[in-house]
Amino acid sequence: MSTRRLPGEPGRDEIRTLATAGRLPDDFKFGVAMAAFQNEGGFNGHAEPKNNFFDWEDTGKVERSGMATNFWADPWTHLDRASAMGCNAYRLSIEWARVFPRSEPSEAPSPSPDEEALDHYAAILAGCRERSMEPLVTLHHFTHPRWLGVDSWTRYSTVDQFIDYVDTAVTAINERLVKEGGEPVENYVTINEPNGPGATGYFVGQFPPGKFLEVKSALRATDNIVAAHVRAYNKVHDIYEAKGWAAPSVATNTFVTWTWGLERVIPDLLLARENGVDPGGLDAYFEESRRRMREIRAQDPNPPEPWRMTVERGIDWITDHIKAKHFPETVRLCYEAPRESSLDYIGIDYYDPYISRGLKMPGRQTAAGSRWRPIADFWEQVVNPAGLALVCRVATINAEGKSIVIAENGMASHTRGNMSFGRPDGITRDDYIRRHLAQVLVARSAGIDVRGYYHWTLVDNYEWGSYEPCFGIHGIDRSGSSPTITDDDAMGCTAADAYREAIEALQSGDPELISQVLSK
């Protein structure tokens, strides 16, 4: 049964019109997104590669990742599931700690690369192509080797080590693909959500190193991470030029918030030189971008309650103090780089962009009992499909001529010990998928060049310390000795059928079929 539509969501007749005006290009990418650490399994145990989550797992601060979804041992089952839905793209990441494994923290140079790991990653990418899915490769998805130390991103030397890893991984994996008669990878995300690790690691304590309100460390880490993107962008292009390979498409993707200083500052900075902005004019350029973003935010037909919007404006006031001076390494590298641009497309991750809606009353009653954290759980995130088209408009600010890729979009339900508690709002994943794909048509009909949609995620994975949040189109049965993928999602919904049906309709270009499928 379809959930009641919210303001800003098109009905069947409007979808029919949008399907004509916002017709998708033939090469539009329909995919799923996943991350290595969350899926591969085989990290942080005895004689296994260790990343920056090791100490939290070892001390019981978080649930052990264990086998995760068993992707490393059996990627083919996952790829077959995605292919069966009609996906023509597959986003996955390479784990730095697996390519350069070492057990203990060390200031020594990077260890030797694991050639077998590089072989396997190349085989997985070839497996995507064998199933007619073009891979989108993420080079860093939140985790780094434990041997770098938990505070590694506060040191610029980590940027140098990251570029060594990028050079090794990108060169070696693509040489293997070409040697076997294939083509190099076409599409990259350098660093997933560069606006995340600094804030989550040093301000709210949700990620290692788990520190609170260390504003300077959060800003320094973010500056180094974005600087690492700039260097990685140029390194990947350098490799392809030297090898004579066709130029790749390289970018990063931000976790979308309606707070300019916590998200939009990054693409604005990365696009500044290309837009002819001198370093001395960055702050005025930033101010204009903030103004334009807030004009679009004011058009959201489903804003939070007034008190939450007051919180949003308070966050605006605080974060408006973020200036170009807080990104010294990024500014330097952007203007010293051999290329004016450091974004070939604009990547966005859309969930609930309002920070204020992340605040919840401690002691609230849920289907699974009382929740005392004042922070919303993943399954409590508010679903607002109309916001997707709006943030696609924001993504075009200062980005003329750039295409937009929705690198992540999804929702969680709550599961504990194979028992599903669903979602408090009762929304099902099939309905969620249809409603958000309709917003892709809304955006394209407004002239926004959206070129890809990657649903987060294919199967329920390790969600950064817990298996309770379930984002998967397919569920996972963990009652046996090995994780087993289920046909339905954790809530018993045939989400895979819904995505397959939507992909088929949208690829057909038939307005009547599209309206019939997306308006269910």
N, C-alpha and C positions, 0 to 999 in steps of 0.2 A: 504493500500500500504506500502510495506516495505521500511524503510529508508536505504539509501546507507550505506553499511558496511564500517567500518574504518579499517586501517591496524591492523593486529593482530586478526581480527575476522574471524572465519572459514566459508567457503562456504559449500554448501550442501554435496559435496563429502567428504570433510574433516570431517564434523560433523558425517557422517556415520562411518568413521574410528575411530573417537574419541569415538563414542558410544560403540564401542567394547573394545577399549583399556582403556577407562575411565568409564566402566560400574558402575552404582551406586549400592551400597549394598541394599539388600532387606529392611533393616531398615532405609534407608535414610529418613530424616525428611523434609517434605515439609510443610511449615506453613506460617502464617502471624504473624506480631508482632504489639503490641499495648501497650500503657501505661495508667495507671489508670486515672491520672489527665486529660489527653488529651481526654478521652473517657467516663468516668463514669458519669460526670455531678453531680451537687449537692455539689459543693465546693465553699467556700468563700462568700456565701450569708448569709442572716439572719438565725441563728440557724443551720447552716451547718458547717461541719468540715472546718477548715481554714489551708491553707498551706502557704509557703513562697511567693506565688504569690498574696496573699490577698491584701497587701498594694498597689501594682501596679494596681490591678483591681479596688480597692476602689477609687483610685485617678484618674483613667482614663488614666493612663500611657499605659495600654494595654486594648484590648477588653476584656469584661467579658467572662468567660468560660461558665457560665450558665448551660444549659442542656448537653453541649458537644454532644456526639453521643447517649446519653440516655442509655449507656451500663449498668449502675448500676440498673436501673429500668427494663431493658429488655435485659439481656445478651444473651438470647436464640436465638433471631433473628440474632445476630451477629455470634454466634456459628453455627447456621444452614447455614448461608451464607458461612462460611469457610468450613464446612463439604461438602457442595454442590460442591465446587471446587475440592474436593478430598484431601484436606489437612489431613495429619495424625499427625499434631502437631499444637500447638497454643501457642504463646508467649503472656503473659499478666503480669501485675504487681499488687502488693499489695500496697495500699497507706497508708503509715505510719500515716498520719494525720487522716485517717478514723479509723484505728485500735486504736489509742490513741488520741481521739479528745479533744481539749480544745480551747476556743475562744481566750484568751488573752496571750501575752507573759508572761513567768514566769520562774523563776529559780528553782521552786519547782520540786520534783521528777515527773516522768511520771505519768499521770492520769491513772485511771483504764481502762483496755481495753474494747472496745465495743463488747460484746459477740455476738450481732446480726450481726455486720459487719463480724466477724469471721465465723459465721454460713453461711452467704451469700457467702463469698469467697470460703468456702469449697464446697458449692453447685455448684458454677460456675466451679470449678475444676472437680467435679464429672460430671458436664454436658459436659465438654470437653471429658472425658473418654467415656461417653455414646454415643458420636458421633465419637468414634474411633480416637480421637485426643489426643496425649500425651501433657500435658501442660509443658511449659518452664516458670518457675515462676521467675520474677524479683522482688527482695525485696526492691529496691530503684531505682526509675526512675526519677532523677533530683529534686524531691520535698521532702520537710520535713515539719513537723508541724510548724505553725507560732509561737507556744509558745516557740520554741527553739530559736527564734530570727533569723534575716536575716544573721548575721555573724557567725552562729553556727559552720560551718565547720572549722573556724580558731581556735576553742577551742578543745582540745583533749577530754574534758568531753563529747562532742557530740558523740564520738566513743563509750563511755560506754553506753550512752542512746540508740544509734542505736542497740547495741548488746542486750540490754534488749528487744527492740522491736522485733528483729530477733528471740530471744529465745521464746518470747510469741507467735508470729505469726506462726512460723514454727511448734512449738509443738502443738498449739491448732488446727490449720487447719488440720494437718496430723492425729491427734488423732480423729478428726471428720470423716475424710475419712476412717480410719481403722475401726472405730466403725460401720460405715454403710456397712462394708464388702469390702471396696476398698483397694487400695495400697497407700502407701505414695508417694508424688511427687518424681519423679526420677531426674529431671533436674532443675538446678537453675542458674540464674545470680544474683550475690549478689548486685552489684551496676552498673547500666547502665552507660557506658562511663565515667569512673572515671577521664579521662583526660579532661572532659568538664567543670564541674562547676567552678573549680578554675580559668580557663582562661576566661570563659564567664562572670563570676560574678565579677572578680577583675581586669581583664586586658582590656577587650573590652566592658564591661558594658551591655551585651545583656541579662543577667539573673540577678535576684536579688542576691546581693544587688545593682547591677548596677554601680560598681565602675570602674575607669579607671587607667591603668598603675600602679596598686599596686602589683608590682612583688612579694614582700615578702609575702603578703597576699595570692596571687594566689598559690605560692609554698607551703605555710603552709596548706592551705585548701586542696590542692591535696595530700600532704603527709598524712593528717588525713583521707581523703577519701580512699586512697589506704590501709592505715593501718586498716581502718574499714573493707575493703574487707578481709584482712588476718584474722582478728578475726572472721568475719562472716563465712568465709570458714570453720574454725575450729569449730565454734559453731554448724553449721549445721551438720557436721560430728559427733561431740560429741553427739548431740541429737539422731541421727540415731543409733549410736553404743549403747547408753544407752537403747534405746527402742528395740534393737534387729532387727531393720529394715535393709534391704539391703542397702549397701552404695550408696548414691546419687552421681550424677555428678554435680560438683559445679565449677563455674568460674566467671569471669567478662568479659566484652566485651569493647574494645576500639574503639572509632571513629578513623578510619584510616586516617592518614596524612602521607605524604612523609617526614615529619620532625621528626627525631628520638626522639628529646628531648620533643616533644609534644604528643608522642603516644607510640612508641616502648619501651621507657624507662620503662614503667609500666610492661608489660609482662616479659621483660628481668629481672627486679628486682625480680618479683614474682617467676621466674624460677631459679634464681641464686644458691640458696642453693642446690636445687635438682641437679644442674649441677656441684656441687662440688666446687663452687667459694667461697672462704673465704671473709669475709667483707672487708678486706684490698685490695682484688683484684677486687673489683667491677668496679672501673673506667676503668681499662684496659679491662675488660670484656665488658663494655659498648662501648668502642672505637672500638673493633672488630665487635660488632653488627652494629654500625653505618656504618662501612666500607662495610659490607656485604649488608646492606639495600640499600646503595647508588649505589652499583654495579647493583642491581636489578632495581632500579629506572631508571638508565641509559639505560635500555633495553625497556622502555616504547615506543611503536611505535607512540604514539600520545601525545608528551609532549607539554606544553604550549609554547607560543612565547618566543624567546630568552630573551627578557627583563624580562619576568616573571620568567624564570629560574634563571636569575641573582638575582631576589628577593628571590627565593627559597634558593639559596646558601647563601645569606645574612642572612636569617632566620636560616639556618644551623649553620653559624658561631656564631650567638648569642646564640642559644639554646645548642650548644656543650659545653657551660659553665655549663650546668646542670650536677651535679655530685651526687654521693651517699650521700654526706653531706646534700643535700637538702631534703632528705627523712629519717630523723633520726628515726621517729616513725616506719615507714614501715620497715626499715632495722632491727631495734631492734626486732620487732615482727616476722619478717620472720625467724630470726635466733634463737628466743626463742620458737617458736611455736612447738607443739608436733609432727607436721608432716613436712617433708622436703618440700613437694609441697604445693602450695596454688592455683593451677590451675589444674583441671581435664581435661580440654580441652581448646582450644584457641578460644575465641569469637571475631569476627570482624564485624564492621559496615562499609559498603562501599557505599560512595556517590562519591563526587569528592575530592580526597585526596590532591590536590594542593592548598595550602593556597593562593598563588599568584593569582589564578583565582577567588578568592573571592573579588578582588579589581575591582571596576567598575568606569567609568567616571560619575561624578555627572551631572545631567541634561540630561541623555541619554533618547531617545524617545522609548517608548514601546507601545504596543497595548492599554494599559490602561492609557497612558499619560506619562508625564515626571517623571523620578525617580531621586531623588536628593541624596539619600544615596550612599556613596562611597563603600558600601558593597553589594555584589551580593545578590539578593533575591533568595529564594529557587528555584524558577522556572527558574533561570538563571544559575544554576549549570550545568557544562559541563558534558555530558554523554560520558563516555569512557569505554565501556564494557571490552576491553582487559586488562584494569588495574586491574580488579577483580582477574584474574588468577595470575597476578604479586603480588598483595598484599597477596594472599594466600601463595605464595612462601615466602614472608617476614615473614608471621605468623609462618612458620616452623623454623625460626632461634632460636636456643637454646631451641627448643621444640620437640626434638626427641621423637617419640612415642605418641605424643598428636594428637588427631583429631582436625579438624577445623570446626567450625560452623559459617556460615554467619548469624549472628543474626539480621542484618538489611541490606536491600538493596532496594532502591526505588528512585523515582523521583517525583517532584512536578510540577503541572500546576498552573495557576493563575486564581482565581475566586474572584469576588467581587459582593456581593449581588445577588447570584445565576446566575450571568453572567460570563461565562467562557471566558478568554482571551488566553487559551491554553499555549503554550510554544514558545519562540522566535525561537527555532530550529525546531519546527514542529514535534518532536518525540512523538509518541503515546505510551501509557503504554503497550499495547499488544506486540509491537515491542521491547520495553525495556525489558520486562520479558523474551522473547525468547532469546534475545541476551546475557543476563546475565546468563541464565541457560546454554547456550552453553559454557560459560566460566567455569562453574563448571566442565563440561566434559574436557575442556582443562587442568584444574588444576589436576583433577583425573588421566588423562592420563599421567601426568608428575610425578605420584606417590604421590601426595598430598592427604592425607586422609580427604577430605571434607565430612562431615557427615550430614550436614543440611543446608537448605536455608529457611530463613524467610523473606518474602516480607514486607516492610514497605509501606503501611499498609492496613488493610481491608477496612475501610471507612474513608472518609475525616474527620479529627478530629481537635481539638484545637491545633494549632501548636505554642505553647509557646507565646501566646499573640495575636493571630490573627487566623481568619478562612479563610484568603485569600490563603495561600498555600494549595494545595490539593494533597495529596499523596495517596489517597484511590483507591483501585481496584474498589470500589463502591463509588458513590457520595452521597451527603446528600442534600436533599431539606429542606431548613430552612424557607420557606415562610409561613408555617403553625404554629400551636401552639406547635408542637412537631417535632423534627428532623425526617425525613423520609428517609430511605435508598433507593437509586435508583439502578436499575439493571446495568446501565452503569456507567462509571466513570464520573468525572466532565467535561471531554472533549467529552463525547458521545461515548466513546470507550468501546467495549465489552471485557474489560480486564479480567473479571472473566472467560469468555469462553476460553480466550487464556491461562490463568494459568491452568485451568482444563485440557485442551487439552495437554498442555506440561507435566503436572504431569502424565497423563494417558500414554503418549508416553514413558516417561522416566522410569516409573515403569514397562512397558511392556518389556523393554530390547531389543526391536526390532530395530536394527540400521537403517533400511530403514524408519520405521515410525518416529523414532526420528529425522532423517535428514530431512524428509519431513516437520515435524511440526516446528522444530527450525530454519529452513532456510526460512520460509515464509517472 
